[in-house]
Amino acid sequence: MTKKSKTILITGAGGYVGSALVPALIAQGHQVRAYDLFLYGEDVFDAHPKLQKIKADLRDRSTLIQAASGCDAVIHLACISNDPSFELNPSLGKSINLDAFDHVLEAVRQAKAERFIYASSSSIYGVKSEPNVVEDTLPEPLTDYSKFKLECEHRLAKANLPAETCWTIIRPATVCGYARRLRLDLVVNILTINALINGVIRVFGGPQLRPNLEIGDMVRAYQALLEAPRDKIHGEAFNAGYHNFSLDEIAALVKKTIGDKKMEIRHEPTNDPRSYQVNSDKIDRVIGFKAMNGLDVAIRSLVEAYRAGKIKDGLKNPLYHNIKRMQELNLS
Ligand SMILES: NC(=O)c1ccc[n+]([C@@H]2O[C@H](COP(=O)([O-])OP(=O)(O)OC[C@H]3O[C@@H](n4cnc5c(N)ncnc54)[C@H](O)[C@@H]3O)[C@@H](O)[C@H]2O)c1
């Protein structure tokens, strides 16, 4: 993008990824409009003159359009962001994850934003046995959450956004590591918090492969897409998933990183044998983006935050578990 200091609207800015992305963009000198219902609490960023918090619903079309007015870039993160929370109330999930996507497109269109980045998900591929799940591998989403992620990709491709708008899709794998709005319902984070609180690493299954992405790398991927030359990324989709480790390997890494040789790794049966891996060579090939951090960095960040008392009641606190919080809020 041309300007060095941009005005960036982030929907879902108060979520796990947003709570790490917002301060990183402000530190780069950008103005950020953080648009969110703040379902997981409002204490997720420090006040800053370059930060404007907009507490509003994505489904409120006119407020969203107004919030995007004058923005150079829009990053769309807001959604009901996992399968169980989606399935708790499918019509609510659809209204936010699919129907409101049209409002986001309209907001980008009216703002004539130079850049639009849509957070899709590597879950759109479904479960593949092949090791090389690349961007043009046939998507076979298994759940409504994933189907609507894919449907939004299709709507974006057909949206006919203004000529000046460069749009891009990112398909992240599961994110891990500490952030101010923390999710402890994601695989590396769950194994780590269980180890810290119960002294046991509970592994459901074991050999299943799961790709992950450290949260600092997730943030850098968004920053890289904001900076990348338009002709390299316009209309493209990029995987962002690294460390295609099995649950057993992740558990062993949690144990090693915590440094307790006696910690038990307990195997339990699972009804979720999904095993898959994604290939993220394209984003490196096209714009030179590579993950910098291993899963040990993510695990260490959680251990440090826990020991510093920053994670309160990690297993039960609804603010860390999307499904618990959505049950508590009973949003309509
Ligand atoms: N975290 C991951 O592992 C991961 C992996 C792949 C893709 N993604 C995608 O990245 C994005 C961010 O994920 P996350 O982990 O930060 O999710 P999150 O659940 O922590 O954040 C989502 C945010 O959206 C907000 N929101 C929900 N409904 C809203 C509405 N109607 N109006 C306004 N705000 C609303 C919530 O308050 C929340 O702050 C999501 O689109 C998710 O699907 C995340």
The ligand as an ORCA input file, in Angstrom:
! r2SCAN-3c Opt
* xyz 0 1
  N      -7.488    -18.951     16.251
  C      -7.278    -19.888     15.323
  O      -6.693    -20.952     15.582
  C      -7.763    -19.668     13.921
  C      -7.411    -20.576     12.914
  C      -7.898    -20.375     11.620
  C      -8.705    -19.272     11.339
  N      -9.014    -18.421     12.338
  C      -9.890    -17.270     12.024
  O      -9.257    -16.077     12.480
  C     -10.241    -15.177     12.973
  C      -9.890    -14.768     14.383
  O      -9.874    -15.930     15.219
  P      -9.741    -15.789     16.791
  O      -9.127    -17.034     17.298
  O      -9.133    -14.473     17.143
  O     -11.283    -15.804     17.214
  P     -11.989    -15.203     18.509
  O     -13.214    -16.000     18.730
  O     -11.018    -15.059     19.622
  O     -12.392    -13.736     18.032
  C     -13.518    -13.459     17.268
  C     -13.994    -12.073     17.670
  O     -15.160    -11.777     16.896
  C     -16.044    -11.085     17.724
  N     -17.400    -11.220     17.209
  C     -18.143    -12.374     17.103
  N     -19.348    -12.081     16.604
  C     -19.370    -10.747     16.379
  C     -20.346     -9.868     15.860
  N     -21.564    -10.293     15.499
  N     -20.042     -8.563     15.773
  C     -18.837     -8.095     16.170
  N     -17.868     -8.876     16.656
  C     -18.137    -10.193     16.761
  C     -15.889    -11.718     19.101
  O     -16.312    -10.835     20.129
  C     -14.395    -11.985     19.141
  O     -13.706    -10.942     19.773
  C     -11.584    -15.904     12.860
  O     -12.205    -15.504     11.664
  C     -11.187    -17.370     12.792
  O     -12.145    -18.138     12.106
  C      -8.565    -18.569     13.610
*
